[in-house]
Amino acid sequence: MSVGGVGGVGGVDRVMQLRAQILERNQALARASSAPVPTGPAETKPTSFADTLDGALKSVNEGQNAAAKISESYERGETVDIAKVMLARQQASVGFEATLQVRNKLLSAYKDIMSMPV
């Protein structure tokens, strides 16, 4: 039974879609703000999968550290909005869950490749 039509499977799916959109936008903004400004016609090296994965893991780690810091400041009684605390914790949680799913898919792909006959 849902209260005000918010609950149910459709509501959860919508919230998860909104979370995914927020994370995608945050990652795009982080990439845009950290991208070096080209100074000339220098050749750019394409990023490898390992570099991309390393960057994603560092981003998730930074999100978890930021959530921990804001939670600790709230617990100490500093003037921190509870909405900011909850948002930071949810962003860290979603980032971790996404990383966990990527790891699971990578392991599954590795197992499938290793089980192929040569």
C-alpha positions as CSV (number, residue, x, y, z in Angstrom):
1,M,0.0,0.0,0.0
2,S,1.5,3.3,-1.0
3,V,1.0,6.7,0.6
4,G,0.0,9.4,-1.8
5,G,0.9,7.3,-4.9
6,V,4.7,7.7,-4.2
7,G,5.5,4.1,-3.2
8,G,5.5,1.0,-5.2
9,V,7.8,-0.4,-7.9
10,G,7.2,2.5,-10.3
11,G,8.3,5.0,-7.6
12,V,11.4,3.1,-6.8
13,D,12.3,2.8,-10.5
14,R,11.8,6.6,-10.9
15,V,14.0,7.4,-8.0
16,M,16.8,5.1,-9.3
17,Q,16.6,6.7,-12.7
18,L,16.9,10.2,-11.1
19,R,19.9,9.0,-9.1
20,A,21.5,7.6,-12.2
21,Q,20.9,10.9,-14.0
22,I,22.4,12.9,-11.1
23,L,25.5,10.7,-11.0
24,E,26.0,11.0,-14.8
25,R,25.7,14.8,-14.6
26,N,28.1,15.0,-11.7
27,Q,30.6,12.8,-13.5
28,A,30.3,14.9,-16.6
29,L,30.8,18.1,-14.6
30,A,33.8,16.6,-12.8
31,R,35.4,15.6,-16.1
32,A,34.7,19.0,-17.7
33,S,36.2,20.8,-14.7
34,S,39.3,18.6,-14.5
35,A,40.0,18.5,-18.2
36,P,43.2,20.2,-19.1
37,V,42.9,23.2,-21.4
38,P,44.8,22.5,-24.7
39,T,47.5,25.1,-25.3
40,G,48.4,24.1,-28.8
41,P,48.3,21.5,-31.5
42,A,49.9,18.9,-29.1
43,E,48.8,15.3,-29.6
44,T,46.4,13.9,-27.0
45,K,46.9,10.4,-25.7
46,P,43.6,8.5,-25.7
47,T,42.6,7.3,-22.2
48,S,42.9,3.6,-21.6
49,F,40.3,1.5,-19.9
50,A,42.5,1.2,-16.8
51,D,42.8,5.0,-16.6
52,T,39.1,5.4,-16.9
53,L,38.4,2.7,-14.3
54,D,41.0,4.2,-12.0
55,G,39.4,7.7,-12.3
56,A,36.0,6.3,-11.6
57,L,37.2,4.5,-8.5
58,K,38.9,7.6,-7.2
59,S,35.7,9.6,-7.8
60,V,33.7,7.0,-5.8
61,N,36.3,7.1,-3.0
62,E,36.2,10.9,-2.9
63,G,32.4,10.9,-2.7
64,Q,32.6,8.5,0.2
65,N,35.2,10.6,2.0
66,A,33.1,13.7,1.5
67,A,30.0,12.0,2.8
68,A,31.9,10.8,5.9
69,K,33.3,14.3,6.5
70,I,29.9,16.0,6.3
71,S,28.3,13.3,8.4
72,E,31.0,13.8,11.1
73,S,30.5,17.5,11.1
74,Y,26.8,17.1,11.5
75,E,27.4,14.6,14.4
76,R,29.7,17.1,16.1
77,G,26.8,19.6,16.1
78,E,28.2,22.0,13.5
79,T,25.7,24.0,11.4
80,V,25.1,21.5,8.6
81,D,21.8,21.0,6.8
82,I,20.5,17.5,7.3
83,A,19.4,17.5,3.6
84,K,23.0,18.0,2.5
85,V,24.1,15.2,4.8
86,M,21.5,12.8,3.4
87,L,22.2,13.8,-0.2
88,A,26.0,13.2,0.3
89,R,25.4,9.8,1.9
90,Q,23.0,8.8,-0.9
91,Q,25.4,9.9,-3.6
92,A,28.2,7.9,-2.0
93,S,25.9,4.9,-1.7
94,V,24.8,5.0,-5.3
95,G,28.4,5.5,-6.5
96,F,29.5,2.4,-4.5
97,E,26.6,0.3,-5.7
98,A,27.3,1.3,-9.3
99,T,31.0,0.4,-8.8
100,L,30.0,-2.9,-7.3
101,Q,27.8,-3.7,-10.3
102,V,30.6,-2.8,-12.7
103,R,32.9,-5.1,-10.9
104,N,30.4,-7.9,-11.0
105,K,30.0,-7.5,-14.7
106,L,33.7,-7.4,-15.3
107,L,34.2,-10.6,-13.3
108,S,31.3,-12.3,-15.2
109,A,32.9,-11.2,-18.5
110,Y,36.3,-12.5,-17.4
111,K,34.8,-15.9,-16.4
112,D,33.0,-16.1,-19.7
113,I,36.2,-15.4,-21.7
114,M,38.2,-17.9,-19.6
115,S,35.7,-20.6,-20.2
116,M,35.7,-20.2,-24.0
117,P,37.4,-23.1,-25.8
118,V,40.6,-22.2,-27.7
